[in-house]
Amino acid sequence: MMRVSDKHSKITQAAVKVFAKKGFFNARISDIAKEAKVADGTIYLYFNNKYDILISLFEDEIGKIILQVKLLLEKEDDPCQKLHIFAKHHLLLLEEKKDLAEVLQMELRQSNEFMKEYRNTKFIEYIDIISAIIHQGQDMGIFNKAISPGIAKRAIFGALDEMSRLWVLADDPHYTIEETADQVCNLFLNGLKNPPAPTT
């Protein structure tokens, strides 16, 4: 007999596929039930409505991503390298979980109901990983202490988020994930200015 947690996960994973294929607003509970191979009424044993499913899958998936990133960062001491690791891992989701990336990028942005009901706790925990890296770099004297980690974390995430959106929308984004992660990190770490010319 399938455990409650297994059935819950089966429904959310089915929802990812249906939302990515049909779009959140066009998807029906019956479509999700069919994809999950359960009765329509079974969905309502676990979720109140489509928005509830969307919030649940977001919480579940972001929770997994947070654990993965933290495990990777534990192996690195250099805050600059940590920033690269975060950026690359975030963008790799586009290759590893394309359907999920499309739902998170497009459907969540368009759902006012989701934005109104969701308290952002997991999302804040996720981008707080960036501010923790910045705090560490500042404590080590590597990063400018005049920079607000709260502003920087949103600026860095915003850049990565926009590049993710490009991959979702474009057939050929013209950039590799590795190149993009390096470019975004270098932009924030080094800025747009040319480095000072060497003195002779």
GULUMMAR-775839 format. One record per residue: residue number from 1; x, y, z of N, C-alpha, C, O in turn. Coordinates in nm, 3 decimals, decimal comma. Each point is the difference from the previous one (the first is absolute). Layout:
<rs>
k_nxx_nyy_nzz_caxx_cayy_cazz_cxx_cyy_czz_oxx_oyy_ozz
NUM_X_Y_Z_X_Y_Z_X_Y_Z_X_Y_Z
...
</rs>
This chain:
<rs>
k_nxx_nyy_nzz_caxx_cayy_cazz_cxx_cyy_czz_oxx_oyy_ozz
1_0,084_-0,120_0,000_-0,084_0,120_0,000_0,088_0,126_0,000_0,096_0,007_0,076
2_-0,129_0,091_-0,160_0,080_0,121_-0,013_-0,015_0,089_0,124_-0,111_0,027_0,045
3_0,224_0,018_0,009_-0,004_0,088_0,116_-0,054_0,138_-0,040_0,002_0,038_-0,117
4_-0,052_0,035_0,219_-0,056_0,133_-0,025_0,104_0,090_-0,066_-0,032_0,069_-0,097
5_0,156_-0,069_0,148_0,105_0,086_-0,055_0,031_-0,034_-0,145_0,029_0,089_-0,080
6_-0,035_-0,221_0,047_0,027_-0,043_-0,137_-0,109_0,049_-0,094_0,028_0,047_-0,111
7_-0,153_-0,057_0,155_-0,111_0,043_-0,085_0,002_0,152_-0,017_-0,026_0,051_-0,109
8_0,057_0,019_0,217_0,012_0,146_-0,006_0,106_0,039_-0,104_-0,024_0,088_-0,084
9_0,140_-0,153_0,089_0,108_0,028_-0,094_-0,040_-0,037_-0,142_0,032_0,072_-0,095
10_-0,100_-0,183_0,079_-0,044_-0,045_-0,133_-0,092_0,104_-0,064_0,009_0,026_-0,120
11_-0,097_0,033_0,200_-0,093_0,101_-0,051_0,074_0,128_-0,038_-0,027_0,058_-0,105
12_0,121_-0,014_0,190_0,072_0,125_-0,032_0,089_-0,019_-0,123_0,013_0,092_-0,081
13_0,048_-0,209_0,066_0,083_-0,023_-0,118_-0,085_-0,006_-0,126_0,042_0,047_-0,106
14_-0,161_-0,104_0,117_-0,092_-0,001_-0,113_-0,042_0,142_-0,035_-0,013_0,035_-0,117
15_-0,009_0,046_0,219_-0,040_0,140_-0,021_0,107_0,078_-0,074_-0,032_0,083_-0,085
16_0,159_-0,109_0,117_0,109_0,068_-0,071_-0,010_-0,025_-0,150_0,011_0,093_-0,080
17_-0,032_-0,218_0,043_-0,010_-0,035_-0,142_-0,120_0,065_-0,066_0,009_0,051_-0,112
18_-0,123_-0,054_0,181_-0,123_0,056_-0,057_0,011_0,152_-0,010_-0,038_0,057_-0,102
19_0,088_0,009_0,206_0,014_0,146_-0,003_0,096_0,044_-0,110_-0,025_0,100_-0,067
20_0,134_-0,175_0,050_0,098_0,035_-0,103_-0,059_-0,017_-0,140_0,029_0,078_-0,091
21_-0,111_-0,182_0,073_-0,057_-0,030_-0,131_-0,117_0,090_-0,035_-0,007_0,053_-0,111
22_-0,085_-0,034_0,205_-0,124_0,072_-0,029_-0,003_0,142_0,054_-0,084_0,081_-0,041
23_0,175_-0,050_0,133_-0,007_0,128_0,069_-0,089_-0,014_0,122_-0,098_-0,075_-0,001
24_0,131_0,147_0,106_-0,072_-0,014_0,125_-0,149_0,031_-0,016_-0,085_-0,075_0,051
25_0,052_0,182_-0,120_-0,139_0,045_-0,007_-0,086_-0,092_-0,086_-0,121_-0,011_0,022
26_0,182_-0,055_-0,120_-0,076_-0,092_-0,086_-0,008_-0,142_0,057_-0,084_-0,080_-0,042
27_0,171_0,049_0,136_0,001_-0,135_0,058_-0,120_-0,020_0,090_-0,047_0,093_0,066
28_-0,002_-0,215_-0,063_-0,113_-0,034_0,086_0,044_-0,106_0,101_0,097_-0,073_-0,022
29_-0,169_0,066_0,131_0,029_-0,103_0,100_-0,008_-0,139_-0,063_0,079_-0,088_0,032
30_-0,174_0,070_-0,123_-0,017_-0,131_-0,065_0,123_-0,035_-0,085_0,035_-0,117_-0,012
31_0,031_0,220_-0,047_0,123_-0,024_-0,077_0,111_-0,051_0,091_0,074_-0,092_-0,036
32_-0,063_0,152_0,153_0,103_-0,040_0,096_-0,028_-0,141_0,052_0,091_-0,082_0,013
33_-0,217_0,056_0,016_-0,039_-0,133_0,048_0,033_-0,107_-0,104_0,051_-0,107_0,033
34_-0,079_0,137_-0,160_0,029_-0,094_-0,108_0,149_-0,026_-0,011_0,042_-0,115_-0,015
35_0,038_0,221_0,023_0,146_-0,014_-0,010_0,055_-0,079_0,119_0,092_-0,080_-0,015
36_-0,150_0,102_0,134_0,045_-0,069_0,121_-0,059_-0,140_0,014_0,039_-0,077_0,088
37_-0,137_0,045_-0,178_-0,069_-0,130_0,004_-0,073_-0,021_0,133_0,008_-0,105_0,063
38_-0,080_0,210_-0,023_-0,085_-0,009_0,120_-0,138_0,057_-0,036_-0,016_0,066_-0,102
39_-0,082_-0,092_0,187_-0,133_0,055_-0,021_0,000_0,150_0,030_0,078_0,047_0,083
40_-0,167_0,026_-0,150_-0,007_0,145_0,022_-0,018_0,032_0,149_0,063_0,091_0,052
41_-0,150_-0,167_0,014_-0,028_0,027_0,140_0,121_-0,019_0,090_0,008_0,060_0,107
42_0,086_-0,145_-0,151_0,121_-0,023_0,080_0,081_0,128_0,014_0,061_0,025_0,104
43_-0,059_0,057_-0,209_0,075_0,126_0,004_-0,046_0,085_0,119_0,081_0,060_0,070
44_-0,213_-0,057_-0,049_-0,057_0,086_0,105_0,022_-0,055_0,140_-0,029_0,069_0,098
45_0,079_-0,191_-0,087_0,039_-0,052_0,131_0,130_0,063_0,047_0,030_0,003_0,120
46_0,048_0,050_-0,218_0,132_0,055_0,032_0,010_0,150_-0,024_0,082_0,068_0,062
47_-0,164_-0,016_-0,152_0,009_0,141_-0,039_-0,138_0,063_-0,010_-0,097_-0,067_-0,035
48_0,088_0,196_0,067_-0,128_0,070_-0,008_-0,036_0,039_-0,143_-0,117_-0,002_-0,038
49_0,219_0,038_-0,042_-0,023_0,049_-0,136_0,132_0,003_-0,076_0,102_-0,046_0,050
50_-0,105_0,100_-0,171_0,122_0,006_-0,082_0,107_0,087_0,064_0,119_-0,033_-0,005
51_-0,160_0,144_0,066_0,097_0,090_0,063_0,072_-0,071_0,113_0,120_0,020_0,021
52_-0,191_-0,101_0,052_0,058_-0,076_0,109_0,105_-0,097_-0,052_0,106_-0,019_0,061
53_-0,135_-0,043_-0,176_0,097_-0,091_-0,063_0,124_0,078_-0,043_0,113_-0,045_0,021
54_-0,134_0,162_-0,082_0,111_0,082_-0,047_0,091_0,041_0,115_0,123_-0,008_-0,010
55_-0,182_0,052_0,120_0,077_0,040_0,117_0,076_-0,119_0,058_0,117_0,012_0,038
56_-0,183_-0,126_-0,032_0,062_-0,120_0,057_0,119_-0,046_-0,082_0,105_-0,032_0,056
57_-0,121_0,029_-0,189_0,112_-0,046_-0,082_0,116_0,099_0,007_0,116_-0,040_-0,004
58_-0,147_0,169_0,015_0,105_0,101_0,013_0,076_-0,022_0,130_0,123_0,001_0,001
59_-0,195_-0,019_0,110_0,062_-0,023_0,130_0,087_-0,126_-0,003_0,114_0,001_0,047
60_-0,169_-0,109_-0,102_0,072_-0,128_-0,004_0,129_0,012_-0,081_0,107_-0,043_0,044
61_-0,118_0,102_-0,162_0,115_0,005_-0,090_0,106_0,098_0,049_0,120_-0,030_-0,006
62_-0,162_0,146_0,056_0,097_0,095_0,053_0,071_-0,058_0,122_0,119_0,022_0,020
63_-0,194_-0,097_0,062_0,061_-0,066_0,116_0,111_-0,095_-0,041_0,106_-0,004_0,062
64_-0,130_-0,074_-0,168_0,102_-0,093_-0,050_0,121_0,076_-0,053_0,114_-0,039_0,025
65_-0,139_0,147_-0,098_0,108_0,079_-0,057_0,087_0,061_0,110_0,123_0,002_-0,011
66_-0,187_0,048_0,117_0,074_0,059_0,112_0,095_-0,102_0,060_0,116_0,031_0,027
67_-0,164_-0,153_-0,005_0,086_-0,105_0,057_0,117_-0,032_-0,091_0,113_-0,015_0,046
68_-0,140_0,005_-0,176_0,107_-0,031_-0,097_0,107_0,107_-0,001_0,120_-0,030_0,002
69_-0,163_0,157_-0,006_0,095_0,111_-0,007_0,083_0,007_0,127_0,122_0,019_-0,006
70_-0,185_-0,033_0,121_0,073_0,008_0,127_0,104_-0,110_0,011_0,109_0,023_0,053
71_-0,141_-0,142_-0,102_0,097_-0,110_0,002_0,121_0,032_-0,088_0,114_-0,030_0,037
72_-0,139_0,089_-0,153_0,110_0,037_-0,090_0,086_0,110_0,062_0,123_-0,003_-0,012
73_-0,185_0,100_0,076_0,074_0,113_0,056_0,083_-0,038_0,121_0,100_0,064_0,030
74_-0,142_-0,169_0,040_0,076_-0,045_0,117_0,142_-0,042_-0,036_0,090_0,003_0,084
75_-0,070_-0,042_-0,209_0,132_-0,049_-0,044_0,092_0,112_-0,046_0,115_-0,025_-0,035
76_-0,163_0,150_0,036_0,077_0,113_-0,053_0,013_0,110_0,107_-0,096_0,030_0,070
77_0,214_0,028_-0,059_0,024_0,107_0,097_0,001_0,139_-0,064_-0,032_0,098_0,066
78_0,069_-0,091_-0,193_0,015_0,129_-0,068_-0,139_0,056_-0,037_-0,072_-0,064_-0,076
79_0,035_0,181_0,128_-0,133_0,055_-0,031_-0,021_0,030_-0,149_-0,112_-0,007_-0,050
80_0,219_0,041_-0,021_-0,013_0,024_-0,144_-0,038_-0,129_-0,072_-0,087_0,000_-0,088
81_0,152_-0,109_0,125_-0,033_-0,130_-0,059_-0,140_-0,046_0,041_-0,071_-0,063_-0,078
82_0,033_0,095_0,201_-0,135_-0,034_0,046_-0,105_0,068_-0,086_-0,103_-0,060_-0,034
83_0,128_0,185_-0,002_-0,094_0,072_-0,085_-0,012_-0,066_-0,137_-0,109_-0,011_-0,055
84_0,222_-0,034_0,000_-0,001_-0,071_-0,127_-0,079_-0,132_0,012_-0,077_-0,035_-0,089
85_0,098_-0,035_0,199_-0,070_-0,128_0,022_-0,151_0,023_0,005_-0,077_-0,073_-0,062
86_0,036_0,175_0,136_-0,144_0,031_0,010_-0,056_0,032_-0,138_-0,104_-0,054_-0,039
87_0,172_0,140_-0,035_-0,049_0,043_-0,131_-0,010_-0,118_-0,097_-0,101_-0,016_-0,069
88_0,205_-0,066_0,066_0,000_-0,113_-0,093_-0,109_-0,100_0,036_-0,069_-0,051_-0,087
89_0,054_0,022_0,217_-0,101_-0,096_0,042_-0,140_0,050_-0,033_-0,086_-0,078_-0,043
90_0,063_0,207_0,064_-0,131_0,058_-0,030_-0,033_-0,016_-0,149_-0,112_-0,037_-0,035
91_0,209_0,066_-0,050_-0,023_-0,008_-0,144_-0,008_-0,144_-0,050_-0,068_-0,028_-0,099
92_0,138_-0,063_0,166_-0,004_-0,141_-0,042_-0,138_-0,062_0,015_-0,031_-0,100_-0,064
93_-0,051_0,159_0,149_-0,137_-0,049_0,014_-0,074_0,004_-0,132_-0,092_-0,078_-0,023
94_0,133_0,171_-0,065_-0,066_0,013_-0,129_0,023_-0,122_-0,088_-0,084_-0,036_-0,081
95_0,200_-0,026_0,100_0,031_-0,121_-0,077_-0,058_-0,124_0,067_-0,053_-0,089_-0,066
96_0,065_0,085_0,197_-0,037_-0,121_0,073_-0,151_-0,012_0,021_-0,054_-0,111_0,000
97_-0,014_0,225_0,017_-0,145_-0,002_0,026_-0,068_0,107_-0,085_-0,047_0,102_0,051
98_0,043_-0,127_-0,179_-0,051_0,100_-0,093_-0,146_0,036_0,026_-0,037_0,117_-0,001
99_-0,047_-0,219_0,024_-0,143_0,026_0,026_-0,018_0,084_0,125_-0,078_0,095_0,002
100_0,152_-0,131_0,103_-0,010_0,075_0,125_0,046_0,144_-0,020_-0,064_0,093_0,049
101_0,174_-0,075_-0,120_0,052_0,135_-0,024_-0,103_0,084_-0,074_-0,016_0,118_0,029
102_-0,052_-0,179_-0,125_-0,101_0,074_-0,076_-0,117_0,042_0,089_-0,051_0,112_-0,011
103_0,009_-0,202_0,099_-0,111_0,033_0,092_0,042_0,111_0,096_-0,074_0,095_0,020
104_0,193_-0,109_0,038_0,046_0,100_0,097_0,022_0,135_-0,067_-0,029_0,104_0,060
105_0,080_-0,105_-0,182_0,030_0,125_-0,069_-0,124_0,071_-0,052_-0,016_0,120_0,019
106_-0,072_-0,195_-0,083_-0,110_0,064_-0,072_-0,131_0,000_0,080_-0,065_0,103_0,012
107_0,028_-0,218_0,042_-0,131_-0,009_0,063_-0,006_0,075_0,133_-0,100_0,066_0,029
108_0,207_-0,075_0,050_-0,001_0,071_0,129_-0,004_0,150_-0,021_-0,066_0,072_0,076
109_0,136_-0,024_-0,178_0,003_0,144_-0,027_-0,138_0,054_-0,036_-0,034_0,114_0,032
110_-0,045_-0,199_-0,098_-0,129_0,046_-0,052_-0,116_-0,021_0,097_-0,112_0,042_-0,026
111_0,140_-0,108_0,138_-0,108_-0,032_0,093_-0,006_0,100_0,114_0,076_-0,010_0,097
112_-0,166_0,107_-0,107_-0,017_0,096_0,109_-0,051_-0,067_0,126_0,035_0,040_0,111
113_-0,116_-0,144_-0,129_-0,053_-0,073_0,115_0,113_-0,065_0,078_0,002_0,002_0,123
114_0,092_-0,060_-0,198_0,115_-0,064_0,065_0,080_0,104_0,077_0,034_-0,023_0,116
115_-0,004_0,135_-0,179_0,082_0,102_0,064_-0,070_0,058_0,123_0,066_0,041_0,095
116_-0,198_-0,038_-0,098_-0,077_0,054_0,112_-0,002_-0,097_0,118_0,010_0,042_0,116
117_-0,022_-0,172_-0,145_-0,016_-0,099_0,105_0,133_-0,051_0,055_0,008_-0,039_0,117
118_0,095_0,040_-0,200_0,126_-0,062_0,042_0,082_0,095_0,085_0,014_0,118_-0,034
119_0,039_-0,167_0,144_0,071_0,085_0,095_0,150_0,011_-0,029_0,071_0,072_0,069
120_-0,024_-0,142_-0,171_0,139_0,014_-0,045_0,106_-0,053_0,096_0,117_0,032_-0,016
121_-0,155_-0,112_0,114_0,098_-0,042_0,099_0,115_-0,081_-0,062_0,116_0,025_0,030
122_-0,148_-0,121_-0,115_0,103_-0,082_-0,062_0,082_0,080_-0,101_0,121_-0,017_-0,010
123_-0,187_0,106_-0,063_0,072_0,083_-0,096_0,101_0,088_0,073_0,114_0,014_-0,045
124_-0,155_0,047_0,156_0,091_0,084_0,078_0,117_-0,082_0,052_0,115_0,046_-0,001
125_-0,144_-0,167_0,048_0,108_-0,088_0,048_0,099_-0,029_-0,112_0,121_-0,009_0,023
126_-0,172_-0,006_-0,145_0,085_-0,029_-0,115_0,092_0,117_-0,033_0,121_-0,018_-0,013
127_-0,177_0,138_-0,001_0,087_0,112_-0,037_0,084_0,049_0,118_0,098_0,072_-0,020
128_-0,136_-0,111_0,142_0,084_0,032_0,115_0,133_-0,074_-0,005_0,096_0,038_0,068
129_-0,090_-0,144_-0,148_0,128_-0,068_-0,021_0,099_0,098_-0,063_0,118_0,001_0,034
130_-0,167_0,081_-0,127_0,087_0,100_-0,064_0,047_0,103_0,102_0,118_0,033_0,003
131_-0,210_0,018_0,080_0,041_0,102_0,097_0,098_-0,057_0,102_0,088_0,071_0,048
132_-0,102_-0,201_-0,014_0,096_-0,063_0,091_0,140_-0,005_-0,062_0,100_0,021_0,069
133_-0,095_-0,049_-0,199_0,129_0,000_-0,071_0,061_0,140_0,003_0,120_0,015_0,022
134_-0,202_0,086_-0,044_0,049_0,139_-0,001_0,048_0,041_0,139_0,105_0,063_0,013
135_-0,180_-0,098_0,089_0,043_0,029_0,139_0,135_-0,064_0,028_0,088_0,062_0,060
136_-0,071_-0,187_-0,103_0,126_-0,070_0,023_0,115_0,073_-0,071_0,107_0,020_0,057
137_-0,131_0,020_-0,184_0,103_0,072_-0,075_0,035_0,133_0,064_0,116_0,041_-0,001
138_-0,214_0,026_0,057_0,025_0,126_0,069_0,081_-0,022_0,128_0,092_0,075_0,029
139_-0,127_-0,177_0,046_0,073_-0,032_0,123_0,146_-0,036_-0,029_0,089_0,025_0,081
140_-0,067_-0,086_-0,199_0,136_-0,040_-0,038_0,077_0,115_-0,065_0,118_-0,016_-0,033
141_-0,185_0,131_0,013_0,067_0,114_-0,063_0,010_-0,010_-0,150_0,075_0,074_-0,063
142_-0,151_-0,166_0,003_0,003_-0,020_-0,146_-0,103_0,088_-0,069_0,028_0,058_-0,106
143_-0,147_-0,046_0,165_-0,107_0,079_-0,060_-0,013_0,134_0,072_0,027_0,013_0,119
144_-0,070_0,085_-0,195_-0,020_0,137_0,050_-0,108_0,002_0,109_-0,113_-0,042_-0,023
145_0,148_0,090_0,141_-0,095_0,003_0,111_-0,108_0,107_-0,017_-0,100_0,000_0,072
146_0,120_0,091_-0,168_-0,101_0,103_-0,025_-0,119_-0,055_-0,079_-0,105_0,064_-0,006
147_0,122_-0,184_-0,054_-0,107_-0,062_-0,076_-0,098_-0,067_0,094_0,041_-0,075_0,088
148_-0,171_0,102_-0,105_-0,102_-0,065_0,081_-0,025_-0,142_-0,050_-0,041_-0,018_-0,115
149_0,065_-0,085_0,198_-0,028_-0,138_-0,042_-0,147_-0,020_-0,039_-0,030_-0,080_-0,088
150_-0,061_0,154_0,153_-0,142_-0,013_-0,032_-0,033_0,047_-0,139_-0,083_-0,060_-0,069
151_0,148_0,168_0,025_-0,021_0,050_-0,137_0,074_-0,089_-0,099_-0,053_-0,035_-0,106
152_0,176_-0,001_0,140_0,082_-0,080_-0,092_-0,062_-0,136_-0,029_0,004_-0,047_-0,113
153_-0,062_-0,016_0,216_-0,056_-0,134_-0,023_-0,113_0,005_-0,102_-0,013_-0,090_-0,084
154_-0,070_0,196_0,091_-0,112_0,011_-0,095_0,049_0,039_-0,139_-0,056_-0,045_-0,100
155_0,159_0,127_0,094_0,056_0,039_-0,130_0,062_-0,121_-0,070_-0,020_-0,020_-0,120
156_0,096_-0,060_0,195_0,064_-0,118_-0,059_-0,105_-0,103_-0,041_0,006_-0,055_-0,110
157_-0,101_0,030_0,199_-0,106_-0,095_-0,036_-0,079_0,050_-0,120_-0,036_-0,078_-0,088
158_0,009_0,209_0,084_-0,074_0,057_-0,112_0,070_-0,022_-0,133_-0,065_-0,029_-0,100
159_0,198_0,043_0,100_0,077_-0,024_-0,122_-0,009_-0,146_-0,042_-0,021_-0,030_-0,118
160_0,036_-0,060_0,213_-0,009_-0,144_-0,031_-0,141_-0,037_-0,045_-0,018_-0,081_-0,091
161_-0,081_0,141_0,155_-0,140_-0,027_-0,034_-0,032_0,045_-0,142_-0,072_-0,069_-0,073
162_0,124_0,184_0,034_-0,024_0,050_-0,136_0,067_-0,090_-0,104_-0,057_-0,025_-0,106
163_0,178_-0,023_0,136_0,067_-0,092_-0,092_-0,077_-0,132_-0,009_-0,008_-0,060_-0,107
164_-0,047_0,016_0,220_-0,083_-0,121_-0,001_-0,122_0,018_-0,090_-0,037_-0,089_-0,076
165_-0,023_0,207_0,086_-0,118_0,030_-0,083_0,036_-0,004_-0,148_-0,079_-0,045_-0,083
166_0,199_0,093_0,051_0,046_-0,002_-0,139_0,005_-0,142_-0,053_-0,040_-0,026_-0,113
167_0,090_-0,066_0,195_0,010_-0,140_-0,043_-0,138_-0,063_-0,019_-0,021_-0,078_-0,091
168_-0,071_0,114_0,179_-0,135_-0,056_-0,011_-0,068_0,048_-0,128_-0,070_-0,078_-0,065
169_0,090_0,204_0,030_-0,071_0,060_-0,114_0,071_-0,022_-0,133_-0,065_-0,008_-0,104
170_0,198_-0,001_0,106_0,076_-0,005_-0,126_0,041_-0,142_-0,034_0,038_-0,078_0,088
171_-0,047_0,044_-0,216_0,047_-0,130_-0,046_0,153_-0,008_0,005_0,057_-0,105_0,030
172_0,008_0,218_-0,060_0,146_0,004_0,000_0,045_0,128_0,070_0,007_0,105_-0,063
173_0,025_-0,114_0,192_0,037_0,120_0,075_0,139_0,054_-0,032_0,037_0,107_0,047
174_0,043_-0,181_-0,127_0,133_0,044_-0,044_0,105_-0,003_0,111_0,114_0,043_-0,023
175_-0,148_-0,090_0,140_0,097_-0,006_0,109_-0,008_-0,138_0,065_-0,108_-0,059_0,010
176_0,223_0,008_0,034_-0,002_-0,122_0,079_-0,029_0,037_0,145_0,016_0,115_0,040
177_-0,059_-0,213_0,037_-0,026_0,024_0,142_0,128_0,040_0,072_-0,001_0,089_0,085
178_0,111_-0,155_-0,119_0,129_0,033_0,063_0,040_0,144_-0,030_0,041_0,074_0,089
179_-0,054_-0,034_-0,216_0,034_0,138_-0,038_-0,088_0,101_0,073_0,048_0,104_0,047
180_-0,176_-0,135_-0,038_-0,092_0,093_0,064_0,029_0,015_0,148_0,002_0,111_0,052
181_0,022_-0,223_0,016_0,033_0,006_0,142_0,126_0,083_0,023_0,005_0,081_0,092
182_0,096_-0,102_-0,177_0,126_0,076_0,013_-0,023_0,149_-0,027_0,052_0,085_0,073
183_-0,129_-0,055_-0,176_-0,022_0,140_-0,036_-0,076_0,075_0,110_0,037_0,111_0,037
184_-0,143_-0,173_0,014_-0,080_0,064_0,105_0,086_0,022_0,124_-0,001_0,109_0,059
185_0,075_-0,211_-0,018_0,084_0,013_0,119_0,110_0,104_-0,020_0,027_0,080_0,089
186_0,037_-0,083_-0,206_0,107_0,097_-0,026_-0,053_0,143_-0,003_0,068_0,093_0,043
187_-0,189_-0,077_-0,093_-0,061_0,133_-0,003_-0,015_0,055_0,142_0,032_0,116_0,026
188_-0,080_-0,199_0,064_-0,022_0,047_0,137_0,130_0,005_0,080_0,016_0,086_0,088
189_0,076_-0,175_-0,117_0,125_-0,002_0,075_0,099_0,108_-0,047_0,076_0,054_0,080
190_-0,078_-0,025_-0,209_0,100_0,090_-0,057_-0,058_0,127_-0,062_0,074_0,096_-0,023
191_-0,204_-0,094_-0,004_-0,061_0,118_-0,058_0,026_0,014_-0,149_0,057_-0,088_-0,063
192_-0,100_0,202_0,008_0,014_0,027_-0,144_0,130_0,073_-0,035_0,042_-0,001_-0,116
193_0,019_0,062_0,213_0,120_0,079_-0,030_0,119_-0,090_-0,035_0,013_-0,111_0,050
194_0,072_0,165_-0,137_0,126_-0,070_-0,030_0,088_-0,001_0,125_-0,002_0,097_0,076
195_0,077_-0,202_-0,054_0,093_0,001_0,114_0,108_0,107_-0,023_0,030_0,033_-0,115
196_0,027_0,022_0,221_0,104_0,102_-0,016_0,117_-0,051_-0,083_0,042_-0,115_0,013
197_0,009_0,201_-0,098_0,115_-0,038_-0,083_0,121_-0,023_0,089_0,023_0,075_0,096
198_0,055_-0,177_-0,125_0,120_-0,028_0,083_0,099_0,116_-0,011_0,023_0,056_-0,107
199_0,034_-0,021_0,219_0,102_0,108_0,002_0,134_-0,055_-0,040_0,036_-0,112_0,037
200_0,037_0,191_-0,112_0,132_-0,047_-0,046_0,111_0,066_0,080_0,118_-0,026_-0,023
</rs>
